[in-house]
Amino acid sequence: MDVDAFVAAHRAEWDRLEVLSRRSGRLTGAEVDELVDLYQRAATHLSTVRSAAPDPALVARLSTLVARGRAAVTGTHAPAWRDVTHFLAAGFPAAVYRARWWAVGAAAGFLLVAFALGWWVAVTPDVQAAIAAPEQIRQLVEEDFEDYYSSNPAASFAAQVWTNNAWVAALCIAFGGLLGLPVLWVLLQNAANIAVAGGLMAAYGRLDLFFGLILPHGLLELTAVFVAAGVGLRLGWTVVAPGDRPRGTAVAAEGRAAAGVALGLVLVFLLAGVVEAFVTPSGLPTWARVGVGVVVWAGFVGYVGGPGRRAALAGETGDVEATAQEDRAPVAP
């Protein structure tokens, strides 16, 4: 192939493609069509030159031109940090806000079971005896319960707590696909665990120590569990009642939003784990430790009720952006 003749034959096309590529944001409809056509031709020219006459200078020029044309035709994707910023500022809090009443319901049921079962354990010696021997209970109440929070190095303990809580949240959300019924079982198990510990502490007059150690991290931690349970229950209800959308479309949309919530809760549980590892066992007075927990919890609630509410009212659902969703064929109303 005569390289000079090839360049002379197509130079005008390449020059025009370069001009249109630089003006890609201000093109008319006809110019956009021309841009696409010239880009496709330049890509073919590059392939031809590489195979028939790999002139380094020409290959470099055409490679640059084709790359610029591709960017103009397809557009550039927003930087990843913008996606992360949007997720944290709007997507995640909006998805949590949309599931708020499901989370409130999960919290109400959890607390009702926990307090009722805890009271039963505290006032019924036979139940206490069925749980453990008196000396084992005394060991738990007087030493083990408090020592648990300082039994491992703080960083290691925070990682352990974080992993466990993130796993519980992931189970709650994943179980939503099974109509949400297993979510209730997860909540019941966790409520029973807290109730037994609280009931035994109350029976031995150590309820102040129990709440003093639970509340600093438990306010945020349990709220995050309730959010995960609420999202899972909402997903399960979508399977039953998808509304005016096809069931597959509705479940897919809610499932993607639920997956986003699971990712966001990883950060929430990380914060709760840090509080549990560094604040709960610290030497601060009880009021100070609980105060830290209240501040952290209030910050999360404000985050959901402020930016989350505004984003939800603006139409944000926590789903991926429209360009990443599946295409839908038009259907008759």
DAJO-V575544 format. One record per run of one state. SS is the DSSP state (H for helix, E for strand, L for the rest). FROM is the first residue (numbers start at 1). LEN is the number of residues. If there is no record, write none. Layout:
BEGIN
{{SS;FROM;LEN} {SS;FROM;LEN}}
END
This chain:
BEGIN
{{L;1;2} {H;3;20} {L;23;1} {H;24;3} {L;27;2} {H;29;24} {L;53;3} {H;56;19} {L;75;5} {H;80;19} {L;99;1} {H;100;24} {L;124;1} {H;125;7} {L;132;2} {H;134;17} {L;151;3} {H;154;25} {L;179;2} {H;181;23} {L;204;3} {H;207;34} {L;241;6} {H;247;32} {L;279;7} {H;286;28} {L;314;8} {H;322;3} {L;325;9}}
END
